[in-house]
Amino acid sequence: MIGKLLLCLIASAALLSAACAGGAAEGDSGVEARESGVDGSHPDALLAHEGSADAPVDAKLAPDAEHADAGHPDGSHPPDGGTDARDGATEGGCGDTKHDPANCGMCGHACDPAEGCEGGLCDPVFLNGELGRATSIALDTTSLYFASMADAATGSLLESTPLGGGITTTIATSSDATLAGTIIVDGTSVYGYSKDIASNGTIWTTATTAPTAATVLVSGFTADAYPVSLATDGTDVYYNVSADLVTHTPAGIARVPVTGGTAQLWNDADDYYEVVILGATAYFSSGYLGGVSSELLSAAPKADTETSISTSAGSIFVVGSSAVYKAVERAGGYAVQSVALGGGSPVVISPTYMFIYALAFDGTAVYCAAYVGSNYVVDRVPSSGGPILRLYSGSNHLDQLLVDTDHVFVLASGTILRVPK
């Protein structure tokens, strides 16, 4: 009887030892997933940090992914009371959201045909090669336009490619850097600014059809006083002007007819940094750290009838039908803030990032190009609340961000990337 009892005890000990060994193996695998989640590739797609939805927006960001002590491994934090699609992303009942192209990052978020899903991020499509020299991008309903340096030293060109795919067309070329600057488009014409020291800078226009020559609308800018923002209502091109961008001497917003003519100072109330036109209204931010104001385009030149919308410091903003969304400084970094066009209390709707470079808006969500941890990222932030979805993460600096009905277009260190919204 004693012998049988000893045999049972020995067998039980063997089974317990095997179970513990199996548990250790699973634990090691989990540690590897967490380590790979902070190695700089796709940080937060591989690891949903417990309790991150409750992390305060003002929490200090970690200097790099390895030192993130709250929120996500890349150091970002959801806004107060907010949620993040990355939290529990593999528990939605739609399969593996880390690798399924039909449900990448969250249920229902599909990658482009033939593109894979890695770590919850769709593989981006490169539109001008992986070593592009683009300086600016613009969108209309049919095409993507981009200005580029023709080679590493001299020459510039303006090109377009159909949004649905197709052949890239050269619209205009220049033997110098005239075309390699900021561009906008209104459906029939492209307008651009180039800070070419040799010609003191120009604002130019050309038709969207090819081939055409660029027509100079305004010239005479200097290396220290040049526009950083362009906007058009189809009748005039509006641009900010400053006597000296180093000292920010007040000047204001000027405009010139799209068909050419004499430029005039339209608003001289302040040194405006960014200009956005929506319908019959111009919106502008005051300086690098100023607020956002608006004024009807029909206002007389220098009427100074602008209306203040937001006084929070921050020059990067986008405008919706009912609110302005802007990047504002917060404790530990920057976040996206929503302010109703009619005024009211501002609301923070995004995580806190180390820095925000660009914003875009499509009517339902704000798209934010930012820096967190050791990565440059693009997040989709619902304007009315909801899960925040990371769309892109990489090592190249993010310069510009645009959206159409289906995609986000990112200008990253001269390369144009496209990812699904």
Residue pairs with C-beta under 8 A, 6 or more apart in sequence:
33 46
33 47
34 46
34 47
34 73
36 46
37 43
37 44
37 45
37 46
37 47
37 73
38 47
38 65
38 66
38 68
38 73
38 74
38 373
39 65
40 65
40 373
40 374
40 375
40 395
41 119
41 393
42 118
42 119
42 120
42 121
42 393
43 65
43 72
43 73
43 74
43 373
43 375
43 393
44 72
44 73
44 74
44 76
44 84
44 86
44 120
44 390
45 86
45 89
45 98
45 105
45 119
45 120
45 121
45 390
45 393
46 98
46 119
46 120
47 72
47 73
48 86
48 87
48 88
48 89
48 90
49 68
49 70
49 71
49 72
49 73
49 87
52 70
52 71
52 72
52 77
52 78
52 84
52 86
52 87
53 78
53 81
53 82
53 83
53 84
53 87
54 81
55 70
55 71
55 77
55 78
56 77
56 80
57 77
57 78
57 79
57 80
57 330
57 335
57 348
57 351
57 352
58 330
58 331
58 332
58 352
59 70
59 71
59 77
59 331
59 332
59 352
60 331
60 332
61 68
61 75
61 76
61 77
61 332
61 333
61 352
61 353
61 354
61 372
62 68
62 69
62 75
62 373
63 75
64 75
64 373
64 374
65 73
65 74
65 75
65 373
65 374
65 375
67 75
68 74
68 75
68 373
70 77
71 77
71 78
71 351
72 84
72 86
73 373
74 372
74 373
74 374
74 375
74 377
74 393
75 354
75 372
75 373
76 351
76 352
76 353
76 372
76 373
76 377
77 351
77 352
78 84
78 351
78 388
79 335
79 348
79 349
79 350
79 351
80 348
82 349
82 351
82 385
82 388
83 386
83 387
83 388
84 351
84 387
84 388
85 105
85 106
85 387
85 388
85 389
85 390
86 105
86 120
86 388
86 389
86 390
89 97
89 98
89 105
89 106
89 120
90 96
90 97
90 98
92 103
92 106
92 107
93 107
94 100
94 103
94 107
94 108
95 102
95 103
96 103
97 103
97 104
97 105
97 106
97 107
97 109
97 120
98 117
98 118
98 119
98 120
99 116
99 117
99 118
99 119
100 117
101 110
101 111
101 115
101 116
101 117
101 122
102 110
102 111
103 109
103 110
104 110
104 111
104 117
104 120
104 121
104 122
105 117
105 120
105 121
105 122
105 389
105 390
105 391
106 387
106 389
109 122
109 389
109 420
110 420
111 117
111 122
111 123
111 420
112 122
112 125
112 418
112 420
115 122
115 123
115 124
115 125
116 122
116 123
117 123
120 390
121 390
121 391
121 392
121 393
121 419
122 391
122 419
122 420
124 392
124 394
124 410
124 417
124 418
124 419
125 417
125 418
125 419
126 132
126 415
126 416
126 417
127 144
127 146
127 161
127 409
127 416
127 417
127 418
128 134
128 146
128 148
128 159
128 168
128 415
128 416
129 415
130 415
131 414
131 415
132 148
132 414
132 415
132 416
133 148
133 149
133 150
133 151
133 152
133 180
133 414
134 146
134 147
134 148
134 411
134 414
134 415
134 416
135 147
135 148
135 149
135 180
135 181
135 182
135 414
136 146
136 147
136 181
136 182
136 183
136 192
136 400
136 411
137 144
137 145
137 146
137 147
137 183
137 400
137 402
137 409
137 411
137 416
138 144
138 145
138 146
138 183
138 184
138 185
138 190
138 402
139 145
139 163
139 185
139 402
139 404
139 409
140 185
140 186
140 187
140 208
141 163
141 187
141 404
142 162
142 163
143 160
143 161
143 162
143 163
143 208
144 160
144 161
144 162
144 163
144 409
144 416
145 158
145 159
145 160
145 171
145 183
145 185
145 190
145 208
146 158
146 159
146 160
146 161
146 183
146 411
146 416
147 156
147 157
147 158
147 179
147 180
147 181
147 182
147 183
147 192
148 156
148 157
148 158
148 159
148 179
148 180
148 414
149 155
149 156
149 177
149 180
150 156
150 157
150 173
154 175
154 176
154 177
155 173
155 174
155 175
155 176
155 177
156 173
156 174
156 176
156 177
156 178
156 179
156 180
156 194
157 170
157 171
157 172
157 173
157 174
157 179
158 170
158 171
158 172
158 173
158 179
158 183
158 190
158 192
158 206
158 214
159 168
159 169
159 170
159 171
160 168
160 169
160 171
160 208
160 210
161 167
161 168
161 169
163 404
163 407
169 210
170 210
170 211
171 190
171 206
171 207
171 208
171 209
171 210
171 211
171 212
172 179
172 206
172 210
172 211
172 212
172 213
172 214
173 179
173 211
174 214
176 196
176 198
176 199
177 194
177 196
178 194
178 196
178 199
178 202
178 204
178 214
179 192
179 194
179 204
179 214
180 194
181 192
181 193
181 194
181 195
181 196
182 192
182 193
182 227
182 228
182 229
182 230
183 190
183 191
183 192
183 230
184 190
184 191
184 192
184 230
184 231
184 232
185 191
185 208
186 232
186 234
186 258
187 208
188 207
188 208
189 205
189 206
189 207
189 208
189 258
190 205
190 206
190 207
190 208
191 203
191 204
191 205
191 217
191 230
191 232
191 237
191 258
192 203
192 204
192 205
192 214
192 230
193 201
193 202
193 203
193 204
193 226
193 227
193 230
193 239
194 201
194 202
194 204
195 201
195 221
195 223
195 226
196 202
197 223
199 219
200 219
200 220
200 221
200 222
201 219
201 220
201 221
201 222
201 223
201 226
202 216
202 217
202 218
202 219
202 221
203 216
203 217
203 218
203 219
203 227
203 230
203 237
203 239
203 256
204 214
204 215
204 216
204 217
205 214
205 215
205 217
205 237
205 258
206 212
206 213
206 214
206 215
215 260
217 237
217 256
217 257
217 258
217 260
217 263
218 239
218 254
218 256
218 263
221 227
224 244
224 245
224 246
225 241
225 242
225 243
225 244
225 245
226 245
227 239
227 240
227 241
228 240
228 245
228 273
228 274
229 239
229 240
229 272
229 273
229 274
229 275
230 237
230 238
230 239
230 275
231 237
231 238
231 239
231 275
231 276
231 277
231 282
232 238
232 258
232 277
233 277
233 280
233 297
234 258
235 257
235 258
236 255
236 256
236 257
236 258
237 255
237 256
237 257
237 258
238 253
238 254
238 255
238 266
238 275
238 277
238 282
239 253
239 254
239 255
239 256
239 275
240 251
240 252
240 253
240 254
240 271
240 272
240 273
240 274
240 275
240 284
241 251
241 252
241 253
241 254
241 265
242 248
242 249
242 250
242 251
242 271
243 249
243 250
243 251
248 271
248 287
248 288
249 271
250 268
250 269
250 270
250 271
251 265
251 268
251 271
252 265
252 266
252 267
252 268
252 269
252 270
252 271
252 272
252 302
253 265
253 266
253 267
253 272
253 275
253 282
253 284
254 263
254 264
254 265
254 266
255 263
255 264
255 266
256 262
256 263
256 264
264 301
265 301
265 302
266 299
266 301
266 302
267 282
267 284
267 295
267 299
267 301
267 302
267 303
267 304
267 306
268 302
268 304
269 304
269 306
270 286
270 287
270 290
271 286
271 287
272 284
272 285
272 286
272 287
273 284
273 285
273 286
273 287
273 288
273 290
273 315
274 284
274 285
274 315
274 316
274 317
275 282
275 283
275 284
276 282
276 283
276 284
276 317
276 318
276 319
277 283
277 297
278 319
280 296
280 297
280 298
281 294
281 295
281 296
281 297
282 294
282 295
282 296
282 297
283 292
283 293
283 294
283 309
283 317
283 319
283 324
284 292
284 293
284 294
284 295
284 306
285 291
285 292
285 314
285 315
285 316
285 317
285 326
286 292
286 293
286 315
287 315
288 315
289 313
289 314
289 315
289 329
290 313
290 315
291 308
291 309
291 310
291 311
291 312
291 313
292 308
292 309
292 310
292 317
292 324
292 326
292 339
293 306
293 307
293 308
293 309
294 306
294 307
294 309
294 341
295 303
295 305
295 306
295 307
296 305
299 305
309 324
309 339
309 341
309 343
310 317
310 324
310 326
310 337
310 339
310 346
312 326
312 328
312 337
312 339
312 346
313 328
313 329
314 326
314 327
314 328
314 329
314 334
314 337
315 327
316 326
316 327
316 356
316 357
316 358
316 359
317 324
317 325
317 326
317 327
317 359
318 324
318 325
318 326
318 359
318 360
318 361
318 366
319 325
319 341
319 361
320 361
320 363
320 383
321 363
322 340
322 341
323 338
323 339
323 340
323 341
323 383
324 338
324 339
324 341
325 336
325 337
325 338
325 339
325 349
325 359
325 361
325 366
325 383
326 336
326 337
326 339
326 359
327 334
327 335
327 336
327 337
327 356
327 359
327 368
328 334
328 335
328 336
328 337
328 346
328 348
330 348
330 352
331 352
332 352
333 352
333 353
333 354
333 355
334 352
334 353
334 354
334 355
334 356
334 370
335 348
335 349
335 350
335 351
335 352
335 353
335 356
336 348
336 349
336 350
336 356
336 359
336 366
336 368
336 381
337 346
337 347
337 348
337 349
338 346
338 347
338 348
338 349
338 383
339 346
339 347
349 366
349 381
349 382
349 383
349 385
350 366
350 368
350 379
350 381
350 388
351 372
351 379
351 388
353 368
353 370
353 371
353 372
353 377
354 370
354 371
354 372
354 373
355 370
355 371
356 368
356 369
356 370
356 371
357 369
357 370
357 371
357 376
357 397
357 398
357 399
357 401
358 368
358 369
358 398
358 399
358 400
358 401
359 366
359 367
359 368
359 369
359 401
360 366
360 367
360 401
360 402
360 403
360 408
361 367
361 383
361 403
362 403
362 405
362 421
364 382
364 383
364 384
365 380
365 381
365 382
365 383
365 421
366 380
366 381
366 382
366 383
367 378
367 379
367 380
367 381
367 391
367 401
367 403
367 408
367 421
368 378
368 379
368 381
368 401
369 376
369 377
369 378
369 398
369 400
369 401
369 410
370 376
370 377
370 378
370 379
370 398
371 377
371 398
374 395
375 393
375 394
375 395
376 393
376 394
376 395
376 396
376 397
376 398
376 412
377 390
377 392
377 393
377 394
378 390
378 391
378 392
378 393
378 398
378 401
378 408
378 410
378 419
379 388
379 389
379 390
379 391
380 388
380 389
380 390
380 391
380 408
380 421
381 388
382 388
391 408
391 419
391 420
391 421
392 408
392 410
392 417
392 419
394 412
394 417
396 412
396 413
396 415
397 412
397 413
398 410
398 411
398 412
399 411
399 412
399 413
400 410
400 411
401 408
401 409
401 410
401 411
402 408
402 409
403 409
403 421
406 420
406 421
407 418
407 419
407 420
407 421
408 418
408 419
408 420
408 421
409 416
409 417
409 418
410 416
410 417
410 418
410 419
